[in-house]
């Protein structure tokens, strides 16, 4: 659905996006993660045909950036970080105005559809300026979808929202998944990305890593079993000597063991520990958050060569 080849954007001497090679599949929620100033919004603006790349190529919904820009804009919806609704217009008038700009057939029917979908129909005649932040964000997403875009770009959709409003917006994104729309999601909320995204790209003017959240965690850290022991005797970890153990660490009364296949190897590991006289209290898998992964990869990306 989205393909880029060496996509680059410069502002004078500043390289905002550097040789981006990316492929986003139809129907997936794709997270685009990076620090402020990494070039995420610039990337969205290029892919939505709002600004031209300095070099490189891209296709969006099979349309070529630079040659079919108007058609691209007809096939994508964009939610900017500051949506800019007309606060002195009612909710339905906001949608009708933009539906006419998009040339949407039966604009009132389409506006009603999305106001119903996003549970705003009962407030359709209220001024947008009277809405809560969460309601305004729902209205802005409805506006971005009026023309039934194949690709939806969401730039920080839950930024500055309270937890309840953010949950409402996340539920909306989950709803859109069922409609097989491609969603390109920029967010600083890494827990949100971990839960919502099929795949994520870590980006800092250039691509650092891309893959499913769990896939990236296992790629960087492997899978680790945590074994809590009662009074482990010294040298226990050295006596294990099991071929499948990749790495073993001792932290107080805990062993952290890196394995390839914990489901198969944990029983053998625990059995061996018991044979060595260890008193196993409990066993669990060490969970790594997307935030940990993000911080480690970004630190590695900035490390001097």
SENUKE-453393 format. One record per residue (C-alpha): residue number from 0; residue in one letter; x, y, z. Coordinates in Angstrom, 2 decimals. Each point is the difference from the previous one (the first is absolute). Layout:
BEGIN
  num  residu       px       py       pz
  NUM       A        X        Y        Z
...
end
This chain:
BEGIN
  num  residu       px       py       pz
    0       X     0.00     0.00     0.00
    1       X     2.92     2.33     0.76
    2       X     3.45    -0.47    -1.50
    3       X     2.94     2.36     0.16
    4       X     3.40    -0.21    -1.64
    5       X     2.81     2.24     1.28
    6       X    -2.56     2.66     0.90
    7       X     1.85     3.10     1.18
    8       X    -0.99     3.50     1.02
    9       X     2.42     2.84     0.67
   10       X    -0.66     3.52     1.24
   11       X     3.13     1.85    -1.08
   12       X     2.89    -1.84     1.62
   13       X    -2.29    -1.77     2.49
   14       X    -0.86    -3.60    -0.91
   15       X    -3.45    -0.63     1.49
   16       X    -0.55    -3.45    -1.58
   17       X     2.94    -2.01    -1.30
   18       X    -0.32    -2.85    -2.54
   19       X    -3.19    -1.51     1.41
   20       X    -0.77    -3.47    -1.36
   21       X    -3.28    -1.26     1.35
   22       X    -2.88    -2.30    -0.91
   23       X    -3.37     0.12     1.76
   24       X    -2.54    -2.71    -0.74
   25       X    -3.69     0.49    -0.70
   26       X    -2.16    -0.18     3.11
   27       X     2.77     0.23     2.59
   28       X     0.47     2.52     2.79
   29       X     3.56     1.18    -0.46
   30       X     1.70     1.94     2.79
   31       X     2.57     2.65    -0.88
   32       X     2.00     0.75     3.14
   33       X     2.74     2.49     0.64
   34       X     1.04     3.00     2.10
   35       X    -1.08     3.59    -0.65
   36       X     1.72     1.30    -3.10
   37       X     0.57    -3.50    -1.39
   38       X    -1.89     0.79    -3.23
   39       X    -3.25    -1.88     0.69
   40       X    -2.34     2.85    -0.91
   41       X     2.13     0.86    -3.04
   42       X    -0.35    -3.62    -1.13
   43       X    -3.79     0.17     0.32
   44       X    -0.12     3.27    -1.91
   45       X     2.00    -1.54    -2.84
   46       X    -2.06    -3.21    -0.12
   47       X    -3.24     2.02     0.00
   48       X     1.33     2.04    -2.97
   49       X    -0.01     3.22     2.00
   50       X     3.71     0.70    -0.52
   51       X     2.38    -1.36    -2.61
   52       X     2.97    -2.21     0.86
   53       X     3.48     1.26    -0.81
   54       X     0.80    -3.39    -1.54
   55       X    -1.21    -3.58    -0.03
   56       X    -3.31    -1.55    -0.97
   57       X    -3.20    -1.21     1.61
   58       X    -3.31    -1.58    -0.92
   59       X    -3.12     0.31     2.12
   60       X    -2.97    -2.22    -0.86
   61       X     1.75    -0.76    -3.29
   62       X     0.31     3.69    -0.90
   63       X     3.38     1.60    -0.71
   64       X     1.08     2.89     2.17
   65       X     0.88     3.00    -2.15
   66       X    -2.01    -1.18    -3.01
   67       X    -3.41    -0.72     1.50
   68       X    -0.08     2.32     3.00
   69       X    -3.60     1.07    -0.35
   70       X    -1.16    -3.62    -0.18
   71       X     2.13    -0.83     3.06
   72       X    -1.69     2.78     2.00
   73       X    -3.35    -1.46    -1.02
   74       X     1.00    -3.42     1.36
   75       X     1.49     1.01     3.34
   76       X    -1.34     1.57     3.17
   77       X     2.19     2.01     2.34
   78       X    -0.43     0.83     3.67
   79       X     2.59     2.59     0.96
   80       X     1.20     0.48     3.56
   81       X    -2.10     3.21     0.16
   82       X    -3.11    -0.80    -2.09
   83       X    -1.27     3.60    -0.31
   84       X    -3.77    -0.53     0.03
   85       X    -2.28     2.98    -0.50
   86       X    -1.04     0.56     3.60
   87       X    -2.87     2.37    -0.89
   88       X    -1.61    -2.58    -2.25
   89       X    -2.07    -2.91     1.24
   90       X     1.35    -3.52    -0.22
   91       X    -2.13    -0.85    -3.01
   92       X     0.80     3.30    -1.76
   93       X     3.71    -0.69     0.43
   94       X    -0.43    -3.36    -1.72
   95       X    -2.30     1.37    -2.72
   96       X     2.51     2.73    -0.82
   97       X     2.86    -2.44    -0.48
   98       X    -2.20    -2.57    -1.74
   99       X    -0.78     2.59    -2.66
  100       X     3.69     0.86    -0.38
  101       X     0.73    -3.69    -0.57
  102       X    -2.90    -0.30    -2.44
  103       X    -1.62    -2.70     2.12
  104       X    -3.30    -1.21    -1.52
  105       X    -2.94     0.32     2.38
  106       X     2.01     2.04     2.53
  107       X    -2.76     0.15     2.64
  108       X    -0.45    -3.77    -0.05
  109       X     3.76    -0.50     0.31
  110       X     0.28     2.53     2.83
  111       X    -2.80    -1.73     1.86
  112       X     1.66    -3.37    -0.47
  113       X     3.22     1.07     1.70
  114       X    -1.69     2.01     2.72
  115       X    -1.99    -3.13     0.82
  116       X     3.09    -2.22    -0.18
  117       X     1.97     2.25     2.35
  118       X    -2.99     0.51     2.35
  119       X    -0.29     3.72    -0.71
  120       X    -3.39     0.03    -1.68
  121       X    -1.83     1.29     3.06
  122       X     2.40     2.97     0.07
  123       X    -0.11     0.67    -3.74
  124       X    -1.46     3.50     0.37
  125       X     2.34     1.08     2.80
  126       X     2.94     2.26    -0.80
  127       X     3.29    -1.85    -0.39
  128       X     1.53     2.51     2.40
  129       X    -2.26    -1.33     2.78
  130       X     1.35    -3.55    -0.37
  131       X     2.51    -1.62     2.33
  132       X     3.47    -0.80    -1.40
  133       X    -0.97    -3.63    -0.47
  134       X    -3.17     0.91    -1.89
  135       X     1.87     2.47    -2.20
  136       X     2.54    -2.69    -0.81
  137       X    -2.80    -2.42    -0.95
  138       X    -1.52     2.69    -2.20
  139       X     3.38     0.65    -1.64
  140       X     0.44    -3.71    -0.76
  141       X    -3.52    -0.07    -1.45
  142       X     0.94     2.95    -2.20
  143       X     3.13    -1.81    -1.22
  144       X    -2.12    -3.02    -0.98
  145       X    -2.93     1.69    -1.74
  146       X     1.27    -0.82    -3.48
  147       X     0.70    -3.65     0.92
  148       X     3.80     0.11    -0.34
  149       X     1.94    -3.22    -0.47
  150       X     2.84     1.35     2.14
  151       X    -0.41     1.97     3.21
  152       X     2.91     1.98     1.45
  153       X    -0.39     0.72     3.72
  154       X     2.57     2.37     1.51
  155       X     0.00    -0.27     3.82
  156       X    -3.76    -0.73     0.20
  157       X    -0.02    -0.29     3.82
  158       X     2.45     2.81     0.81
  159       X    -1.20     2.31     2.80
  160       X    -3.09    -2.12     0.64
  161       X    -1.00    -1.20     3.45
  162       X     0.08    -3.79     0.54
  163       X    -3.73    -0.44    -0.62
  164       X     0.04     2.00    -3.24
  165       X     3.16    -1.80    -1.16
  166       X    -1.71    -3.35     0.60
  167       X    -2.95     1.13    -2.14
  168       X     2.36     0.89    -2.88
  169       X     1.89    -3.32     0.34
  170       X    -3.31    -1.87    -0.16
  171       X    -0.82     1.91    -3.19
  172       X     3.31    -1.06    -1.54
  173       X    -0.79    -3.62     0.90
  174       X    -3.38     0.43    -1.71
  175       X     1.72     1.24    -3.16
  176       X     2.19    -3.12    -0.03
  177       X    -3.12    -2.10    -0.62
  178       X    -0.71     2.08    -3.13
  179       X     3.39    -1.02    -1.48
  180       X     1.20     3.57    -0.35
  181       X     3.73     0.59     0.04
  182       X     0.87     2.19     2.98
  183       X     3.34     1.78     0.25
  184       X     0.28     1.00     3.65
  185       X     2.54     2.46     1.39
  186       X     0.05    -0.03     3.79
  187       X     2.22     0.67     3.00
  188       X    -2.14    -2.36     2.06
  189       X     2.03    -3.19    -0.23
  190       X    -2.41    -2.06     2.07
  191       X    -2.72     1.05    -2.43
  192       X     2.12    -1.04    -2.97
  193       X     0.81    -3.33     1.65
  194       X    -3.69    -0.79     0.40
  195       X    -1.35     1.39    -3.26
  196       X     2.62    -0.52    -2.70
  197       X     0.56    -3.05    -2.15
  198       X     3.49     1.29    -0.78
  199       X     2.05     3.01     1.03
  200       X     2.88     1.95    -1.49
  201       X     2.50     1.74     2.26
  202       X     1.09     3.09    -1.82
  203       X     2.44     2.86     0.56
  204       X     0.36     1.78    -3.37
  205       X     0.82    -3.50    -1.26
  206       X    -1.41    -3.44     0.67
  207       X     1.52    -1.61     3.10
  208       X    -2.11    -3.20     0.17
  209       X    -3.30    -1.36    -1.27
  210       X    -2.10    -3.02     0.96
  211       X    -2.73    -1.26     2.30
  212       X     0.41     1.25     3.59
  213       X     0.55    -3.51     1.39
  214       X     2.24    -0.95    -2.93
  215       X     2.24     3.01     0.64
  216       X     0.20    -0.77     3.72
  217       X     1.03    -3.58    -0.65
  218       X     2.44     1.09    -2.69
  219       X     1.79     2.34     2.39
  220       X    -0.35    -1.81     3.32
  221       X    -0.94    -3.59    -0.82
  222       X    -2.36    -1.71     2.45
  223       X     0.96    -0.08     3.65
  224       X    -1.29    -2.11     2.87
  225       X     0.18     1.33     3.55
  226       X     0.45    -2.65     2.70
  227       X    -0.38     1.02     3.64
  228       X     1.85    -2.27     2.41
  229       X     0.06    -0.39     3.78
  230       X     3.60     0.33     1.26
  231       X     1.81    -1.08    -3.22
  232       X     3.45    -1.36     0.66
  233       X     3.04     1.68    -1.61
  234       X     0.98    -1.21    -3.44
  235       X    -3.42    -1.43    -0.79
  236       X    -0.20     1.73    -3.34
  237       X     3.39    -1.41    -1.02
  238       X    -1.18    -3.53     0.80
  239       X    -3.03     0.14    -2.29
  240       X     1.96    -0.64    -3.21
  241       X    -2.99    -0.48    -2.30
  242       X     0.76     0.38    -3.70
  243       X    -3.07     2.09    -0.79
  244       X     0.81     2.76     2.51
  245       X     1.21     3.07    -1.89
  246       X     0.79     2.14     3.02
  247       X    -0.55    -0.11     3.73
  248       X     0.13     2.84     2.54
  249       X    -0.21    -0.05     3.78
  250       X    -1.81     2.85     1.78
  251       X    -0.24    -0.65     3.75
  252       X    -2.18    -3.12     0.34
  253       X    -1.12     0.10    -3.61
  254       X     1.33    -1.61    -3.15
  255       X    -0.73     1.66    -3.35
  256       X     0.46    -2.56    -2.77
  257       X    -0.07     0.78    -3.73
  258       X    -1.61    -2.79    -2.04
  259       X    -1.13    -0.65    -3.56
  260       X    -3.16    -1.96     0.79
  261       X    -1.11     0.46     3.63
  262       X    -3.12    -2.14    -0.45
  263       X     2.17    -3.04    -0.77
  264       X     3.09     0.87     2.01
  265       X    -1.43     1.33     3.29
  266       X    -1.07    -3.45     1.32
  267       X     3.49    -1.40    -0.68
  268       X     1.58     3.04     1.64
  269       X    -2.14    -0.23     3.14
  270       X     0.55    -3.76     0.26
  271       X     3.76     0.50    -0.17
  272       X    -0.11     2.70     2.67
  273       X    -1.93    -2.31     2.34
  274       X     2.52    -2.78    -0.66
  275       X     2.74     2.42     1.05
  276       X    -1.81     0.63     3.28
  277       X    -1.49     3.40    -0.84
  278       X    -3.29     0.97     1.61
  279       X    -2.07     1.53    -2.82
  280       X    -2.59     2.45     1.32
  281       X    -1.56     1.11    -3.29
  282       X     0.77     0.44    -3.70
  283       X    -1.17     2.67    -2.42
  284       X     1.01     1.64    -3.27
  285       X     1.81     3.32     0.11
  286       X    -2.20     2.44    -1.89
  287       X     1.62     2.89    -1.84
  288       X    -2.06     3.07    -0.86
  289       X     0.06     1.78    -3.35
  290       X     1.28     3.00     1.94
  291       X     3.08    -1.99     1.10
  292       X     0.58    -1.08    -3.59
  293       X    -0.46     3.53    -1.31
  294       X     2.42     1.55     2.51
  295       X     2.66    -2.67    -0.56
  296       X    -0.15     0.20    -3.81
  297       X    -0.01     3.79    -0.04
  298       X     2.97     0.07     2.37
  299       X     1.79    -2.55    -2.19
  300       X    -0.83     2.08    -3.09
  301       X     1.63     3.05     1.58
  302       X     3.02    -1.86     1.35
  303       X     3.30     1.09    -1.54
  304       X     1.45    -2.45    -2.51
end
